[in-house]
C-alpha cells in the first residue's frame, strides 16, 4: 500500500478482502492469485486517478464499477453512515453526491458532510441547504456544498455547519 494515498489504499484493501482473499481460499493458495493481486494494485492506481480526474463520465463509470463489484446487492447502493467518512465515500460525495437517491435523509446528508443530523437540520432551517420536496435534502445540494467547502479549503464540519 502507498500510505500517502488513502483512496488508493482503501480500493486495494477492499478488493483484497472482498475478492482476492476468498479466491485464494477457493483456489487453495494458487500462485495465480498473487498475479491477480499485482494486477489489482496496478489497476487500482488507474481507478483512483480516474475517480479524481477531470472527466466526470470516466470518474462516474470508475466509481460505479467499483461500487457494483465491492458492494453487490439486489437493491440500490445505500451504505451505512460511517462509509461516507472513508476516502471513497468522501470522494463519491464530492463528485456525485449520493449516486442513487435524489433525496437523502438528514442523517445521510450529515454523514456525507461530516456533521450531525441536527447540523443538517440547522443548515436547512437557515436556508444554507434546501429541503427536498419529498423530504430530506437534495443529494446534489450536499455535493455542491462539499465542493464549495473544498474550494474554500474549509472542512465540511466547520463552525458554520454545527
Secondary structure, 3 states (H helix, E strand, C coil): CCCCCHHHHHHHHHHHHHHHHHHHHHCCCCHHHHHHHHHHHHHHHHHHHHHHCCCHHHHHHHHHHHHHHHCCCCCCCCCCHHHHHCHHHHHHHHHCCCCCCCEECHHHHHHHHCCCHHHHHHHHHCCCCCCCCCCCEEHHHHHHHHHHHHHHCCCCCCCCCC
